[in-house]
């Protein structure tokens, strides 16, 4: 069975906050209908990373990649998320959990953000 991907975001009290992350999920699934992509949140929203990992493990996934939908590696990704993953590894020893770099640190994403900023300037020139 291939790996599953969890798009992991901070979460917010406003449900609409998660819309862009769900759009990324939908775009990935539209591009590859066989890929399993889920969304999980650190706080304020459901499901949590633990809930999402439990569902994927129960579905038979043995490799779960967690992609933080954060602009940069801050305190949550340096301290809290590794602690959560350590607990998950203890609960699901047959599952390999991989923590990817924050999506905002990916060169492709950095270039896309730069292009968006430049396009915005061009619109207002």
C-alpha positions in Angstrom: 0.0 0.0 0.0 1.4 3.4 -0.9 2.0 6.1 1.7 -0.8 8.5 2.9 -0.2 12.2 3.2 -1.6 14.4 6.0 -1.7 18.1 5.3 -1.2 19.3 8.8 -2.3 22.9 9.7 -2.5 25.0 12.8 -6.3 25.4 12.8 -8.5 28.4 13.7 -11.8 29.2 15.2 -13.2 30.3 11.8 -14.1 27.2 9.8 -13.4 29.1 6.5 -9.8 29.4 7.5 -9.2 25.8 6.4 -10.6 26.4 2.9 -7.2 26.9 1.2 -5.8 23.7 2.8 -8.9 21.7 1.6 -8.3 23.2 -1.9 -4.8 21.8 -1.8 -6.2 18.5 -0.8 -8.8 18.5 -3.6 -6.2 19.6 -6.2 -3.9 16.7 -5.1 -6.7 14.2 -5.3 -7.8 15.6 -8.7 -4.2 15.2 -10.0 -3.9 11.6 -8.7 -7.1 9.8 -7.8 -5.1 7.0 -6.1 -3.4 9.2 -3.6 -4.7 9.3 0.0 -4.6 12.9 1.3 -6.1 13.9 4.6 -6.2 17.2 6.5 -5.5 17.4 10.2 -5.1 20.3 12.7 -3.1 21.2 15.7 -5.9 23.0 17.5 -9.3 24.6 17.3 -10.4 22.2 14.4 -11.0 18.6 13.8 -9.6 16.1 13.1 -6.5 16.2 15.2 -3.2 14.7 13.9 -3.7 11.8 16.3 -7.3 11.1 15.1 -6.2 11.3 11.4 -3.2 9.0 12.0 -5.5 6.5 13.9 -7.9 6.4 10.9 -5.1 5.9 8.4 -3.4 3.2 10.5 -6.8 1.4 10.8 -7.2 1.6 7.0 -3.9 -0.3 6.7 -1.4 2.5 5.8 2.1 1.7 7.1 3.7 4.9 6.0 2.3 8.3 6.8 3.9 11.5 5.7 3.0 14.7 7.6 3.3 17.8 5.5 3.1 20.9 7.8 1.1 23.6 6.0 3.1 26.3 7.8 5.2 29.0 6.2 8.2 28.3 8.4 9.5 26.0 11.1 8.4 27.5 14.4 7.9 26.3 17.9 5.0 24.0 17.1 7.0 22.2 14.5 10.2 22.1 16.6 8.6 21.0 19.9 4.9 19.9 19.8 4.7 18.0 16.6 7.8 15.8 17.3 6.2 15.0 20.7 2.9 14.1 19.0 4.7 11.9 16.5 6.7 10.2 19.2 3.4 9.2 20.9 1.9 8.0 17.6 5.0 5.9 16.9 4.5 4.3 20.3 0.8 3.6 19.6 1.4 2.4 16.0 4.8 0.7 15.9 4.1 -0.9 12.5 3.5 2.5 11.0 6.4 4.7 9.7 5.7 8.4 10.4 7.7 11.0 8.5 7.6 14.7 9.2 8.3 16.8 6.1 9.7 20.3 6.2 7.2 23.2 6.5 5.6 23.7 3.0 6.7 27.3 3.1 10.3 26.3 3.2 10.0 24.4 -0.1 11.8 26.2 -3.0 8.9 25.7 -5.3 6.5 27.3 -2.8 9.0 30.2 -2.1 9.1 30.9 -5.8 5.3 30.8 -6.1 4.9 33.2 -3.2 7.5 35.6 -4.8 5.7 35.4 -8.1 2.4 36.1 -6.4 3.9 39.2 -4.7 5.4 40.5 -7.9 2.1 39.9 -9.8 0.3 41.9 -7.1 2.8 44.8 -7.6 2.3 44.7 -11.4 -1.5 44.9 -10.9 -1.1 48.1 -8.9 1.5 49.8 -11.2 
